[in-house]
Amino acid sequence: MNIYFCGMIGSGKTTIGRRLAHSLALDFYDLDQEMDRILGYSFHRLVEDEGWVAFRELEYSICKRFAAIDNAIICLGGRNRAL
């Protein structure tokens, strides 16, 4: 079983997720941080350079990998009202 956090940008998903993962001795994963790690730069740049379709394709591939993980806390990407 996994616990997923989703919510608006800046709502505390990562902070709370990390704390909960530590308290429960579970692995912690963050979608935004994983995107940046894979890209080697901010995912915001990916959107600027290649557009939202490229962003969504990468997001989807990472979410598929996260879905195969068990016993973890997973923070999904934040969304703002403009999206």
C-alpha positions in Angstrom: 0.0 0.0 0.0 1.2 3.5 -0.8 0.1 6.9 0.4 -0.2 9.6 -2.2 -0.2 13.3 -1.6 -1.7 15.7 -4.2 -2.7 19.3 -4.0 -1.9 22.9 -5.0 1.6 24.2 -5.4 3.0 25.2 -2.0 0.4 23.3 0.0 3.1 21.3 1.9 2.9 18.0 0.2 6.7 17.4 0.2 7.2 18.6 3.7 4.4 16.5 5.2 5.2 13.6 3.0 8.8 13.5 4.0 7.9 13.7 7.7 5.3 11.0 7.4 7.7 8.7 5.5 10.3 9.2 8.2 7.8 8.5 11.0 6.5 5.3 9.3 9.9 4.2 8.1 8.7 4.2 4.4 10.5 5.3 1.3 9.6 8.8 0.0 9.3 9.9 -3.6 8.4 13.3 -5.1 7.3 13.6 -8.7 8.7 17.1 -9.2 12.1 16.2 -7.8 12.2 13.0 -9.9 11.5 15.0 -13.0 14.3 17.5 -12.2 16.7 14.6 -11.5 15.9 12.8 -14.8 16.1 16.0 -16.8 19.2 17.4 -15.1 17.4 20.8 -14.9 14.1 22.2 -13.7 11.0 20.8 -15.3 9.8 24.4 -15.8 12.5 24.7 -18.5 11.1 21.5 -20.2 7.7 23.2 -20.4 9.3 26.4 -21.8 11.4 24.6 -24.3 9.3 21.7 -25.4 5.7 22.5 -24.2 3.1 20.8 -22.0 2.9 17.7 -24.1 6.5 16.8 -23.4 5.9 17.6 -19.7 2.9 15.3 -19.5 4.6 12.5 -21.3 7.5 12.6 -18.8 5.0 12.9 -15.9 3.1 9.9 -17.1 6.2 7.7 -17.4 7.3 8.6 -13.9 3.8 8.0 -12.4 3.8 4.6 -14.1 7.1 3.7 -12.3 5.8 5.1 -9.0 2.6 2.9 -9.3 4.9 -0.2 -9.3 6.4 0.8 -6.0 5.0 -0.6 -2.8 5.0 0.7 0.8 6.0 4.3 0.0 4.9 7.9 0.4 4.6 9.5 -3.0 4.0 13.2 -3.6 2.5 14.0 -7.0 3.1 17.3 -8.8 1.6 20.5 -7.6 -0.9 22.3 -9.7 -1.8 25.9 -9.9 -5.0 27.4 -11.1 -3.6 28.4 -14.5 -3.1 24.8 -15.6 
